[in-house]
């Protein structure tokens, strides 16, 4: 019985990790395709982590991504917006949820 529970726990952890990577990859793809071309500036670590950034919380990051999606009529689904937020947060901001 313990072995069965261990197998279930490990497989669900693996599935979650795979889904997390999938979302990260999708977020990076959407970001690289849509965001970088619109801003037309270097999107390196300094761009996202500069001291005068207006993005200081996860809700502000979420709102900013949503505003860009609307302003540029990107026609993203809500899960696509979330994947971009997750990608940016994981790569640059590391805000707590």
Secondary structure, DSSP 8 states (H G I E B T S, - for coil): -HHHHHHHHHHHHHHHHHHHHHHHHHHHHHIIIIIHHHH-S--SHHHHH-TT-S--SHHHHHHHHHHHHHHTT----HHHHHHHHHHHIIIII----
